[in-house]
């Protein structure tokens, strides 16, 4: 496994990979089993597996949230190597934003729901950095998890509208035995909160509607940001012990 610490070195090497299929998994590190399944699928479907690790500051509207985001580079690299990753790109903030945040990809008003409404600038930051990363990787396919479903849809729409020749591959959410969606933010939960967090998935599955789901979560001690239904799916964002967790599942009629 080769680790590239500068974009320029990777781009120079990338020219030698002509004629081989390339799969790409963009991440912010703090890797877990969900990331692992993305890499495994990427490995099955491509000649070359490329993973990036970059904690993107422009998608955090709260500096404290950025500061506390878990960073586990050593274990991340060990996991990626064990999964057969060929290349890891580790760009710095200075490389990704050499002239600051002077150009942005702005989503239209249809994205101003859920994460787009609750986290001002989040989807702009995501789309901007993903555009940069897709250009850097120049991959045939890029793999995204359905846990961040709104992000996935927005990226897929951006790729279509800008004629980016990378296929966006959606991958099913990976869950713990309890049903809790795998997430890097789970590392921030206490043991008690981690056990309690499984209530989110159970409530999404059993509630008759979004309003009932919200009431049940609030009764269980969660601070609910939203529970909404769009695109045939039920979405939730809720705080537990100050940690913001999101999840989504198909609505009952779409299961």
SEDREN-831243 format. One line per 2 residues: their letters; for each residue x, y, z of N, C-alpha, C. Coordinates in Angstrom, 2 decimals, decimal comma, padded with zeros to 5 digits. Atoms other than C-alpha are relative to their C-alpha. Example, Ala and Ser with C-alpha at 12.3 -4.5 7.8 and 13.67 -1.06 7.14 Angstrom:
REM SEDREN-831243
AS = 000,89/-001,19/000,00/012,30/-004,50/007,80/000,90/001,20/000,00 ~ -000,82/-001,19/-000,06/013,67/-001,06/007,14/-000,77/001,09/000,73
//
This chain:
REM SEDREN-831243
XX = 000,85/-001,19/000,00/000,00/000,00/000,00/000,89/001,24/000,00 ~ -000,76/-001,24/000,08/001,38/003,38/-000,99/-000,81/001,14/000,61
XX = 000,64/-001,15/-000,63/000,58/006,48/001,05/000,56/001,26/-000,64 ~ -000,39/-001,22/000,70/000,64/009,78/-000,83/-000,34/001,19/000,88
XX = 000,21/-001,13/-000,90/001,11/012,85/001,33/-000,09/001,34/-000,72 ~ 000,22/-001,21/000,77/001,01/015,39/-001,47/-000,84/-000,33/-001,23
XX = 000,86/000,19/001,17/-001,55/015,78/-004,23/000,85/-000,05/-001,27 ~ -000,83/-000,07/001,21/001,15/016,63/-006,77/000,66/-001,35/-000,29
XX = -000,66/001,30/000,20/002,99/013,33/-006,22/-001,00/-001,05/-000,47 ~ 001,01/000,95/000,43/-000,22/011,35/-006,52/-000,41/000,23/-001,45
XX = 000,42/-000,31/001,35/-001,29/013,15/-009,69/001,05/-000,42/-001,03 ~ -001,07/000,44/000,89/002,09/012,43/-011,25/-000,06/-001,52/-000,18
XX = 000,07/001,46/000,07/001,76/008,74/-010,38/-001,28/-000,45/-000,70 ~ 001,29/000,38/000,57/-001,90/008,63/-011,45/000,08/-000,18/-001,51
XX = -000,14/000,09/001,44/-000,81/009,09/-015,07/000,49/-001,38/-000,45 ~ -000,53/001,32/000,36/000,82/005,64/-014,97/-001,07/-001,09/000,07
XX = 001,04/001,02/-000,22/-002,48/003,86/-014,22/-001,00/-000,08/-001,14 ~ 000,89/000,04/001,17/-004,03/004,29/-017,66/-000,28/-001,44/-000,39
XX = 000,36/001,34/000,44/-005,95/001,23/-018,77/-000,42/-000,94/001,11 ~ 000,41/000,83/-001,13/-006,73/-000,07/-015,28/-001,17/000,69/000,71
XX = 001,16/-000,60/-000,64/-010,05/000,44/-013,53/000,35/000,42/001,42 ~ -000,32/-000,57/-001,31/-009,88/002,60/-010,43/-001,28/000,24/000,78
XX = 001,09/-000,27/-000,92/-012,28/002,62/-007,50/000,49/000,91/001,11 ~ -000,40/-001,03/-000,95/-012,27/005,42/-004,94/-000,98/000,05/001,17
XX = 000,81/-000,13/-001,21/-013,51/005,65/-001,35/000,48/001,25/000,75 ~ -000,39/-001,20/-000,75/-013,38/009,21/000,09/-000,46/-000,12/001,45
XX = 000,36/000,10/-001,41/-013,32/009,28/003,90/000,58/001,18/000,78 ~ -000,59/-000,97/-000,93/-012,63/011,58/006,84/000,74/-000,74/001,12
XX = -000,72/000,76/-001,02/-010,81/008,82/008,72/-000,92/-000,47/001,11 ~ 000,75/000,63/-001,09/-011,86/007,34/012,07/-000,80/-001,17/-000,57
XX = 000,67/001,03/000,80/-012,64/004,29/009,97/-000,63/-001,08/000,88 ~ 000,72/001,05/-000,70/-015,10/001,62/011,07/-000,43/-001,06/-001,02
XX = 000,39/001,12/000,84/-016,73/-001,51/009,67/-000,77/000,44/-001,24 ~ 000,70/-000,52/001,17/-018,95/000,55/007,39/000,95/000,42/-001,10
XX = -001,02/-000,36/000,98/-015,94/002,06/005,68/000,64/-001,26/-000,59 ~ -000,62/001,23/000,45/-014,45/-001,41/005,52/-000,78/-000,68/-001,12
XX = 000,81/000,64/001,04/-017,37/-002,73/003,47/000,07/000,79/-001,31 ~ -000,17/-000,80/001,22/-016,99/000,18/001,03/001,30/-000,39/-000,71
XX = -001,30/000,36/000,57/-013,33/-000,70/000,54/-000,04/-001,42/-000,57 ~ 000,08/001,38/000,49/-014,12/-004,41/000,19/-000,76/-000,07/-001,33
XX = 000,72/000,00/001,27/-016,70/-003,75/-002,51/000,84/000,64/-001,10 ~ -000,89/-000,67/000,94/-014,32/-001,36/-004,21/001,08/-000,97/-000,50
XX = -001,03/000,98/000,34/-011,68/-004,12/-004,14/-000,54/-001,04/-000,99 ~ 000,59/001,01/000,88/-014,05/-006,61/-005,80/-000,26/000,52/-001,40
XX = 000,51/-000,54/001,26/-015,09/-004,27/-008,58/001,01/000,79/-000,81 ~ -000,98/-000,84/000,69/-011,86/-002,51/-009,57/001,40/-000,62/000,06
XX = -001,39/000,45/-000,01/-008,23/-003,19/-010,46/000,80/000,69/001,09 ~ -000,75/-000,82/-000,94/-006,95/-000,38/-008,23/-000,96/000,61/001,02
XX = 000,81/-000,58/-001,07/-008,36/000,74/-004,85/000,72/001,21/000,57 ~ -000,55/-001,25/-000,53/-007,76/004,35/-003,79/-000,93/000,50/001,11
XX = 000,76/-000,56/-001,12/-008,87/005,78/-000,43/000,63/001,33/000,38 ~ -000,52/-001,26/-000,54/-008,55/009,35/000,76/-000,43/000,15/001,44
XX = 000,33/-000,36/-001,38/-008,46/010,51/004,37/000,26/001,50/000,13 ~ -000,12/-001,45/-000,15/-009,17/014,19/004,86/-001,18/000,50/000,82
XX = 001,05/-000,59/-000,83/-011,13/015,84/007,67/-000,27/001,39/-000,56 ~ 000,29/-001,21/000,78/-012,78/018,56/005,63/-000,58/001,11/000,88
XX = 000,48/-001,04/-000,92/-013,11/021,79/007,66/-001,21/000,77/-000,52 ~ 001,06/-000,85/000,54/-015,56/023,47/005,29/-001,40/-000,57/000,20
XX = 001,34/000,57/-000,22/-018,40/021,06/006,12/-000,40/000,02/001,47 ~ 000,33/-000,14/-001,41/-018,31/021,83/009,85/-000,43/001,43/000,27
XX = 000,44/-001,35/-000,33/-020,42/024,79/010,89/000,28/000,36/001,45 ~ -000,35/-000,21/-001,40/-019,29/024,38/014,51/001,48/-000,36/000,19
XX = -001,42/000,29/-000,17/-015,52/024,69/015,13/000,28/-001,03/001,09 ~ -000,20/000,98/-001,07/-015,86/022,67/018,33/-000,26/-001,42/-000,51
XX = 000,29/001,30/000,59/-017,38/019,81/016,35/001,17/-000,48/-000,84 ~ -001,18/000,34/000,78/-014,40/019,91/013,98/001,14/-000,44/000,91
XX = -001,10/000,31/-000,91/-011,94/019,87/016,89/-000,14/-001,37/000,64 ~ 000,19/001,27/-000,71/-013,53/016,85/018,55/-000,20/-001,18/-000,94
XX = 000,18/001,12/000,93/-013,95/014,80/015,37/001,16/-000,99/000,20 ~ -001,07/000,97/-000,32/-012,02/011,55/016,06/001,01/-000,14/-001,14
XX = -001,08/000,18/000,96/-008,67/011,16/014,33/000,84/-001,19/000,43 ~ -000,64/001,27/-000,36/-007,17/007,66/014,29/000,83/-000,51/-001,17
XX = -000,70/000,28/001,24/-004,72/007,71/011,41/000,75/-001,33/000,02 ~ -000,82/001,23/-000,04/-002,45/004,86/012,55/-000,86/-001,24/-000,18
XX = 000,88/001,16/000,14/-005,28/002,38/012,98/-000,75/000,01/-001,33 ~ 000,65/-000,09/001,31/-006,97/003,67/009,82/000,88/-000,61/-001,08
XX = -000,91/000,52/001,01/-003,91/002,88/007,73/000,18/-001,51/000,13 ~ -000,13/001,44/-000,22/-003,56/-000,55/009,31/-001,21/-000,74/-000,56
XX = 001,22/000,62/000,53/-007,19/-001,36/008,47/000,00/000,00/-001,52 ~ 000,02/-000,09/001,46/-006,86/-000,14/004,90/000,99/-000,97/-000,63
XX = -000,97/000,94/000,54/-003,74/-002,20/004,34/-000,51/-001,43/000,09 ~ 000,53/001,36/-000,17/-005,45/-005,31/005,72/-001,10/-000,31/-001,00
XX = 001,09/000,19/000,95/-008,29/-004,79/003,24/000,48/000,01/-001,45 ~ -000,54/000,04/001,34/-005,97/-004,68/000,25/-000,05/001,31/-000,75
XX = -000,02/-001,31/000,64/-006,03/-000,95/-000,43/001,35/000,20/-000,71 ~ -001,24/-000,23/000,75/-003,49/000,04/-003,07/000,62/001,35/000,30
XX = -000,51/-001,35/-000,18/-003,20/003,79/-002,48/-000,86/000,77/000,99 ~ 000,69/-000,89/-000,93/-004,10/006,20/000,30/000,50/001,41/-000,23
XX = -000,34/-001,40/000,21/-004,19/009,93/-000,36/-000,28/000,76/001,29 ~ 000,11/-000,73/-001,27/-003,56/012,10/002,72/000,28/001,49/-000,22
XX = -000,28/-001,42/000,26/-003,89/015,71/001,59/-000,13/000,85/001,25 ~ 000,12/-000,96/-001,09/-003,41/018,60/003,98/-001,07/001,03/-000,35
XX = 000,96/-001,08/000,26/-005,85/021,48/004,35/000,60/001,01/-000,97 ~ -000,66/-000,96/000,88/-003,30/023,71/002,64/000,00/-000,45/-001,45
XX = 000,04/000,51/001,37/-003,26/021,43/-000,39/-001,41/000,01/-000,57 ~ 001,38/000,05/000,49/-007,02/021,05/-000,62/-000,58/001,40/-000,21
XX = 000,48/-001,39/000,12/-007,61/024,79/-000,14/001,21/000,93/-000,04 ~ -001,24/-000,78/000,05/-004,36/026,41/-001,29/-000,22/001,51/-000,03
XX = 000,31/-001,43/000,05/-006,05/029,77/-001,80/-001,20/000,32/000,89 ~ 001,16/-000,19/-000,87/-008,60/029,45/000,96/-001,26/-000,56/-000,66
XX = 001,29/000,53/000,45/-012,25/028,71/000,42/-000,62/000,98/-000,99 ~ 000,42/-001,07/000,90/-012,58/030,99/-002,59/-001,02/-000,45/-001,04
XX = 001,00/000,51/000,91/-014,67/028,73/-004,83/-000,84/-001,05/000,71 ~ 000,90/000,91/-000,68/-017,73/026,81/-003,63/-001,03/-000,55/-000,99
XX = 001,09/000,59/000,76/-020,24/024,41/-005,16/-001,26/000,15/000,85 ~ 001,21/-000,29/-000,77/-023,63/025,67/-004,00/-001,17/-000,86/-000,50
XX = 001,20/000,75/000,39/-026,60/023,26/-004,01/-001,20/000,94/-000,12 ~ 001,17/-000,85/000,15/-029,99/024,60/-005,02/-000,95/-000,15/001,19
XX = 000,90/-000,07/-001,14/-032,94/025,24/-002,75/-000,63/-001,31/000,40 ~ 000,61/001,29/-000,32/-034,21/021,66/-002,93/000,79/-000,76/001,06
XX = -000,81/000,68/-001,01/-031,37/020,62/-000,62/-000,15/000,65/001,38 ~ 000,11/-000,73/-001,26/-032,41/023,07/002,12/-001,00/-000,65/000,94
XX = 000,78/000,79/-000,95/-034,00/020,33/004,21/000,98/-000,82/000,82 ~ -000,80/000,90/-000,84/-032,65/018,14/007,00/001,41/000,56/000,22
XX = -001,37/-000,46/-000,24/-028,84/018,47/006,98/000,23/001,37/-000,63 ~ -000,16/-001,29/000,65/-029,06/021,37/004,55/-000,59/001,14/000,80
XX = 000,62/-001,02/-000,84/-031,32/023,25/006,97/000,67/000,11/001,36 ~ -000,51/000,03/-001,37/-029,76/022,19/010,26/001,47/000,37/000,10
XX = -001,45/-000,24/-000,03/-026,10/022,61/009,31/000,36/000,95/-001,15 ~ -000,29/-000,96/001,07/-025,62/025,82/007,29/001,40/-000,18/-000,57
XX = -001,29/000,15/000,67/-022,84/025,38/004,75/000,49/-001,42/-000,12 ~ -000,47/001,39/000,00/-022,57/021,63/005,29/000,05/-000,59/-001,41
XX = 000,03/000,61/001,33/-023,68/020,47/001,85/000,89/000,74/-000,99 ~ -000,93/-000,75/000,84/-021,72/023,27/000,19/001,43/-000,51/000,22
XX = -001,33/000,52/-000,30/-018,59/022,06/001,97/000,21/-001,39/-000,52 ~ -000,10/001,38/000,49/-019,30/018,43/001,10/000,17/-000,01/-001,51
XX = -000,06/000,03/001,45/-019,94/019,10/-002,57/001,32/000,57/-000,53 ~ -001,25/-000,62/000,43/-016,90/021,35/-002,89/001,18/-000,96/000,17
XX = -001,14/000,89/-000,23/-014,49/018,87/-001,32/-000,11/-001,28/-000,82 ~ 000,15/001,20/000,82/-015,98/015,89/-003,15/000,35/000,29/-001,45
XX = -000,41/-000,39/001,35/-015,60/017,74/-006,45/001,53/-000,03/-000,12 ~ -001,47/-000,01/000,02/-011,93/018,29/-005,61/000,55/-001,42/000,04
XX = -000,51/001,36/-000,16/-011,40/014,69/-004,51/-000,26/-000,87/-001,23 ~ 000,28/000,77/001,21/-013,11/013,22/-007,56/000,95/000,40/-001,12
XX = -000,97/-000,44/001,00/-010,87/015,33/-009,77/001,39/-000,54/000,28 ~ -001,32/000,52/-000,38/-007,81/014,20/-007,83/000,10/-001,49/-000,28
XX = -000,05/001,46/000,16/-008,69/010,50/-007,89/-000,18/-000,41/-001,45 ~ 000,32/000,35/001,40/-010,02/010,47/-011,49/-000,37/-001,48/-000,11
XX = 000,37/001,41/-000,10/-011,68/007,15/-010,64/-001,17/-000,33/-000,92 ~ 001,15/000,48/000,76/-014,11/005,05/-012,63/-001,24/-000,05/000,89
XX = 001,11/000,13/-000,94/-016,27/004,51/-009,53/000,40/000,59/001,35 ~ -000,22/-000,49/-001,36/-016,62/006,19/-006,14/-001,12/-000,54/000,88
XX = 000,92/000,74/-000,86/-018,32/004,50/-003,18/-000,40/000,84/001,21 ~ 000,56/-000,78/-001,10/-020,61/006,22/-000,67/-001,05/-000,83/000,73
XX = 000,97/000,74/-000,79/-022,69/004,80/002,18/-001,36/000,69/000,05 ~ 001,36/-000,54/-000,06/-026,46/005,23/002,42/-000,35/000,61/001,35
XX = 000,30/-000,65/-001,27/-026,26/006,31/006,06/-000,07/001,52/-000,19 ~ 000,03/-001,42/000,35/-025,46/009,80/004,72/-000,77/000,16/-001,31
XX = 000,78/000,14/001,23/-028,29/009,48/002,22/-000,19/001,32/-000,72 ~ 000,17/-001,30/000,65/-028,92/013,17/001,58/001,30/000,43/-000,66
XX = -001,31/-000,30/000,57/-025,20/013,68/001,02/000,22/-000,82/-001,26 ~ -000,15/000,88/001,15/-025,15/010,69/-001,34/-000,80/000,50/-001,19
XX = 000,84/-000,50/001,09/-028,05/012,04/-003,41/000,54/001,30/-000,57 ~ -000,50/-001,29/000,46/-026,56/015,51/-003,57/001,26/-000,17/-000,83
XX = -001,22/000,26/000,75/-023,18/014,20/-004,71/-000,33/-000,62/-001,36 ~ 000,38/000,64/001,25/-024,82/011,98/-007,34/-000,58/001,02/-000,98
XX = 000,57/-001,04/000,86/-026,79/014,95/-008,67/001,09/000,94/-000,53 ~ -001,09/-000,87/000,42/-023,66/017,10/-008,77/000,82/-000,65/-001,11
XX = -000,79/000,72/001,00/-021,73/014,46/-010,70/-000,73/-000,04/-001,34 ~ 000,79/000,02/001,24/-024,56/014,20/-013,22/000,00/001,38/-000,66
XX = 000,13/-001,34/000,57/-024,94/017,95/-013,68/001,32/000,53/-000,56 ~ -001,30/-000,51/000,45/-021,19/018,58/-014,08/000,72/-000,98/-000,93
XX = -000,56/000,95/000,97/-020,62/015,59/-016,40/001,31/-000,61/000,48 ~ -001,21/000,64/-000,55/-018,03/014,06/-014,09/-000,04/-001,48/-000,33
XX = 000,05/001,38/000,49/-017,09/010,66/-015,55/000,34/-001,03/001,08 ~ -000,18/000,96/-001,09/-017,16/008,83/-012,21/-001,37/-000,50/000,42
XX = 001,26/000,58/-000,44/-019,97/006,44/-011,33/-000,08/000,05/001,52 ~ 000,21/-000,03/-001,44/-021,36/007,04/-007,83/-000,74/-001,28/000,41
XX = 000,54/001,29/-000,41/-022,00/003,68/-006,17/-000,53/000,11/001,43 ~ 000,61/-000,06/-001,32/-024,44/003,61/-003,24/000,13/-001,35/000,69
XX = -000,21/001,22/-000,76/-023,70/001,06/-000,51/-000,86/000,01/001,27 ~ 000,94/000,13/-001,11/-026,06/-000,19/002,18/000,66/000,36/001,34
XX = -000,47/-000,35/-001,34/-025,72/001,12/005,74/000,38/-001,27/000,77 ~ -000,46/001,12/-000,82/-023,74/-001,24/007,98/-000,35/000,32/001,45
XX = 000,48/-000,21/-001,36/-025,12/-001,71/011,48/000,66/-000,94/000,99 ~ -000,43/000,87/-001,07/-023,96/-003,05/014,79/-001,11/-001,00/000,29
XX = 000,99/001,03/-000,32/-025,76/-006,07/016,22/-001,27/000,61/000,58 ~ 001,13/-000,67/-000,62/-028,02/-003,70/018,13/-000,88/000,74/-001,00
XX = 000,69/-000,79/001,01/-029,09/-001,97/014,91/000,58/001,39/-000,17 ~ -000,61/-001,32/000,11/-027,07/001,19/015,56/000,86/000,08/-001,25
XX = -000,79/-000,19/001,21/-025,63/002,52/012,30/001,45/000,27/000,35 ~ -001,42/-000,25/-000,20/-021,85/002,36/012,17/000,31/001,45/-000,37
XX = -000,34/-001,41/000,22/-020,46/005,89/012,44/001,28/000,33/000,75 ~ -001,20/-000,46/-000,69/-017,19/007,57/013,29/-000,35/000,70/001,30
XX = 000,41/-000,73/-001,20/-019,11/009,63/015,83/-000,37/-000,93/001,15 ~ 000,28/000,94/-001,08/-020,00/006,49/017,77/001,17/-000,08/000,98
XX = -001,18/000,05/-000,86/-016,44/006,67/019,13/-000,06/001,05/001,11 ~ 000,11/-001,08/-000,98/-017,45/009,82/021,02/-001,01/-000,30/001,11
XX = 001,02/000,35/-000,98/-020,24/008,08/022,96/000,58/-000,74/001,19 ~ -000,33/000,81/-001,17/-019,86/006,79/026,50/-000,60/-001,39/-000,19
XX = 000,53/001,36/000,12/-020,58/003,09/027,01/-001,51/-000,03/000,17 ~ 001,45/-000,03/-000,24/-024,04/003,84/028,39/-000,74/000,64/-001,18
XX = 000,63/-000,68/001,12/-024,85/006,27/025,59/000,03/-000,86/-001,26 ~ -000,13/000,87/001,17/-023,59/003,81/023,00/-001,10/-001,06/000,00
XX = 001,06/001,00/-000,10/-026,02/001,18/024,26/-001,36/000,63/-000,26 ~ 001,29/-000,69/000,15/-028,88/003,68/024,38/-000,24/000,44/-001,43
XX = 000,13/-000,52/001,36/-028,19/004,92/020,85/-000,73/-000,96/-000,93 ~ 000,70/000,99/000,84/-029,63/001,69/019,43/-001,49/000,28/-000,08
XX = 001,42/-000,35/000,01/-033,07/003,12/020,28/-000,37/000,74/-001,28 ~ 000,29/-000,77/001,21/-032,78/005,34/017,20/-000,52/-000,91/-001,10
XX = 000,38/000,91/001,08/-032,95/002,46/014,73/-001,32/-000,70/000,31 ~ 001,23/000,70/-000,39/-035,63/000,60/016,67/-001,21/000,91/-000,14
XX = 001,11/-000,94/000,11/-037,78/003,73/016,77/-000,34/000,29/-001,45 ~ 000,25/-000,22/001,43/-037,36/004,41/013,06/-000,81/-001,14/-000,60
XX = 000,66/001,18/000,56/-038,52/000,87/012,33/-001,44/-000,16/000,49 ~ 001,29/000,35/-000,61/-041,49/000,70/014,70/-001,01/001,14/000,03
XX = 000,94/-001,13/-000,10/-043,00/004,20/014,75/-000,93/000,02/-001,21 ~ 000,99/-000,03/001,08/-046,16/004,63/012,70/000,29/001,12/-001,00
XX = -000,28/-001,13/000,87/-045,00/007,97/011,32/001,14/000,83/000,60 ~ -001,13/-000,82/-000,44/-042,32/010,66/011,66/-000,30/000,69/001,32
XX = 000,37/-000,70/-001,23/-044,21/012,52/014,38/000,09/-000,93/001,21 ~ -000,08/000,97/-001,09/-044,54/009,40/016,53/001,44/-000,35/000,31
XX = -001,41/000,31/-000,21/-040,85/008,63/016,02/000,68/001,10/000,80 ~ -000,57/-001,13/-000,72/-039,89/012,09/017,20/-000,41/-000,04/001,48
XX = 000,50/000,03/-001,38/-042,08/011,81/020,31/000,64/-001,12/000,80 ~ -000,60/001,14/-000,70/-040,68/008,38/021,18/001,46/000,27/000,34
XX = -001,41/-000,29/-000,27/-037,08/009,56/020,87/000,15/001,05/001,09 ~ -000,06/-001,02/-001,04/-037,71/012,64/022,97/-000,34/-000,60/001,36
XX = 000,36/000,67/-001,26/-039,37/010,47/025,62/001,13/-000,86/000,52 ~ -001,13/000,84/-000,38/-036,26/008,27/025,59/001,22/000,81/000,41
XX = -001,08/-000,86/-000,46/-034,05/011,27/026,37/000,89/000,58/-001,07 ~ -000,76/-000,59/001,09/-032,78/012,25/022,94/-000,45/001,44/-000,24
XX = 000,35/-001,33/000,49/-032,64/015,86/021,79/-000,11/-000,10/-001,51 ~ 000,24/000,28/001,41/-034,20/015,55/018,35/000,15/001,27/-000,83
XX = -000,14/-001,09/000,97/-033,09/017,82/015,53/-001,15/-000,09/-001,00 ~ 001,12/000,19/000,93/-035,48/016,38/012,96/-000,30/-001,49/-000,15
XX = 000,42/001,28/000,56/-037,44/013,32/011,92/-000,89/000,36/-001,18 ~ 000,72/-000,38/001,22/-038,62/013,68/008,32/-000,01/-001,17/-000,98
XX = 000,08/001,02/001,03/-039,64/011,56/005,37/000,12/000,63/-001,38 ~ -000,24/-000,46/001,37/-038,34/012,14/001,84/000,49/-001,19/-000,83
XX = -000,55/001,01/000,93/-037,58/009,98/-001,21/-000,32/-001,43/000,44 ~ 000,37/001,34/-000,43/-039,40/007,02/000,33/000,80/-000,52/001,17
XX = -000,80/000,41/-001,15/-037,18/007,03/003,42/-000,35/000,88/001,20 ~ 000,20/-000,74/-001,25/-037,49/008,12/007,05/001,36/000,35/000,58
XX = -001,30/-000,51/-000,43/-034,62/010,26/008,36/-000,08/000,54/001,43 ~ -000,07/-000,56/-001,35/-033,52/011,26/011,85/001,38/000,59/000,24
XX = -001,23/-000,54/-000,59/-030,89/013,47/013,43/-000,34/000,33/001,44 ~ 000,29/-000,20/-001,42/-030,72/013,48/017,22/001,30/000,03/000,78
XX = -001,17/-000,11/-000,88/-028,27/014,36/019,98/-000,15/-000,92/001,20 ~ -000,07/000,81/-001,21/-027,25/012,00/022,75/001,35/000,27/000,65
XX = -001,24/-000,38/-000,69/-024,68/013,13/025,33/000,80/001,00/-000,81 ~ -000,67/-001,02/000,78/-023,91/016,04/023,02/000,55/-000,48/-001,34
XX = -000,48/000,56/001,26/-023,09/013,74/020,08/-001,17/-000,07/-000,98 ~ 001,07/-000,03/001,00/-025,13/014,25/016,91/000,07/-001,27/-000,84
XX = 000,07/001,26/000,73/-026,23/010,96/015,33/-001,09/000,11/-001,07 ~ 001,00/000,02/001,06/-028,07/010,46/012,03/-000,22/-001,44/-000,46
XX = 000,32/001,32/000,54/-029,78/007,47/010,44/-001,17/000,16/-000,95 ~ 001,18/000,02/000,87/-032,38/006,60/007,83/-000,29/-001,41/-000,42
XX = 000,43/001,29/000,50/-034,37/003,61/006,66/-001,15/000,24/-000,97 ~ 001,18/-000,16/000,86/-037,03/003,04/003,98/-001,26/000,15/000,86
XX = 001,27/-000,13/-000,69/-040,51/004,10/005,05/-000,73/-001,36/-000,05 ~ 000,65/001,32/-000,08/-042,84/001,20/005,99/-000,51/-000,52/-001,34
XX = 000,56/000,46/001,27/-044,50/001,09/002,57/001,07/-000,32/-001,03 ~ -001,09/000,26/000,94/-041,08/000,87/000,87/000,96/-001,08/000,48
X = -000,88/001,08/-000,50/-039,57/-001,94/002,95/-000,30/-001,31/-000,71
//
